[in-house]
């Protein structure tokens, strides 16, 4: 089997260098609501919930701001939400635990067709085995690459396989080093086969 020329999903979500991904609803446009932000660095993923308690971001909000500024804004939103809704939590740390999952080691599973010989999709699970909510990203093998421009930012990423009543549709980055991806293979190290 020939080695893929594009990075695999497991490489993208376990990289050493910082890359920030945004999960968005509906489409790639200035009004696309951001559901989550995934910060990949040093082989770990930190997930930020970007909705709730009056917090709402759209891709257009990111124009003119760096990904680091968005991470700072997400952390600042937790403080602001705690000041407004702190009575719902015993501490700011408890509130943060509902909005941020730090240092997750993702798990990867390739899903095969009926023969078991061909990869048709891949599942990225964040916070696997944790008692908290597990985030699952399902990515199809073919035709799932997406891109779109919002103001001066070019967004690229992949479309997820739609689930029943689940609006999160795309996972995108504006990192200029990212161009495309490939799914992991049947023999990829550290990847489970289903």
N, C-alpha and C positions, 0 to 999 in steps of 0.2 A: 504494500500500500504506500502510495506516495505521500510524503509529509506535506501538510497543508501550509500554504504560503502566508495565510492570514493567521493572526493569533486566535487561539481557541477561547471559548467562554471561560474555561478554567484558568487560562493564562490572564485573561482580562480582569477576572475577579479575584485573583490572588497575586497581582503584581506588586513589586516593591515600590515603584514610583507612584505618587499620588495621582489618581484619576477619579473624577467626580461624575457620577451618573445620576440622572433625574428620571423618575417614573412619572409619566404624565397621562392624563385622561384624554380620550377622544382623538386628538390630532396633534400635529406639530405646527403651532402658530402662536402669535403673541398672546392670545387669550387661553392657551392650553394650561389647565390647572395642574400644578405639581402635587403629586400625592406623597412621594418620598424622595429623599436624596440619599444616595449610597456613596460613601467615601471609601475608596479602596487604597490601602497603603500598607506596605510591609507585610503583605500576604493576608491582611485582615480587612474586614468590611465593618464600617460603622453606619448604621441606618438611622436617618432622621425622618420622623413623621413631619410633613410640611402642612398639615391641616389640623383643624380643631382649635377650640377655645378662641375663636375669632381670628386665627391665623390662616391666611390663604395667599399662596404665591402662584403666579403664572409665569410662563417662559419670558414674556415681555418684561417682567420685573428684573430679570437678570441682565438685561442690556446695560452695558456700561459698568457692570460689577463683576469682580473676579469670583471664582468658586470659593476662595478663602473668605471673601466678604460674605458669601451666602452661608458658609458654615458659622461664621460669627453671628450673622443675623438669626440663624436657627437657634443658637445657644442663647442669644439675647431675648428671643421670643419666649423661651422657656421661663426666663426670669420675669418677663413682663406678664406672662400668663399666670405665673405663681402669685404675683402681686395682686392680680385681679381675681383669681379663682383659688387661692391658696387654701381656703377652708375645705376644699374637696380632698386635700392630701395632707398627710402627716408631716411632710417635709418637702423641700424643693427637690431633694434627691429622689423621693418617691415619684414626684411629678415628672422629673427628667427620665426616670426608668420607663414611663409610659410613652415617652416621645422619642427616646434614643436607645438603640441597642448598640453598645460599644463592643469593639474587638470580636466580631463574629468570624468564625472559620466556616466559609461556605462549603456545602457538599454538592457534588455534581453527579447527575444520573443521566446517561443517554438512554433514550427510549427507542426500541427497535420495532420494525414491522413484524408481521406474522412469521417470517422466516427466522428472525433473530439475527440476521446477517447485515441489515441495513439500518443505519441510524435515521430516524424520522423527526426526532425532536430532542431537546435537552432540558432538564430541570435543574435550576440553581436554587438551592434551599439555604436560606439565611436563618440563623439561630436554630439549626437542627438539634433536636434532643433537649432543647431548653423548654422549661415549663411555660415560657411566654409564647406569644403568637409567632408561628413560623411563617416567614415570607417566602413564597414560592414563585419563581419566575419561570414560565414555560415558553420556550422559544422553538419555533418550527425550523426545519432544515432548509426549506426552499422558500424564497420570496419574502423573507422576513426583514431584510435590510431596509432601513428607511433613512431619509434625510429631508431637511427643510431649513429654510432661512427665516430667522426672526430678527428683524432690524439688521445689525451688522454681524450677528452670530450665525454660523453654520452649525446646525445640529445633525448628528449622525447617530445611528444606533440600530435597534431591532424592534420588531413588533412581536408582541406576545400572543400566544394562542389564547383566544377569548374563552373565559370560563363563564358559567351561568351567573348572571347578575354581577359581574366583576368588571368595573369600568377601566381599571388601569390597563392601558393599551400599549404604550411605547416606553422603552428605556433608552434614553439618549444622553449623549455627552457633546460638549463643544470643544473637547480636547483636540487640538489640531494633529496630534500624533496618531489618532484613531482614524482608520479609513474603512475597515470592514472586519468581519470575524468569520470563523468557521466553528462548527460544532465539534466537540471532542469526538474521538473515534472509539471503536470497541476496545482497543488496547491502550487507551490513554491512561497514564499513571494516575492513581488516586481517584479515578472516575468509576462509578458503579454502572452496571448494565442492567436494564430492565427489559 
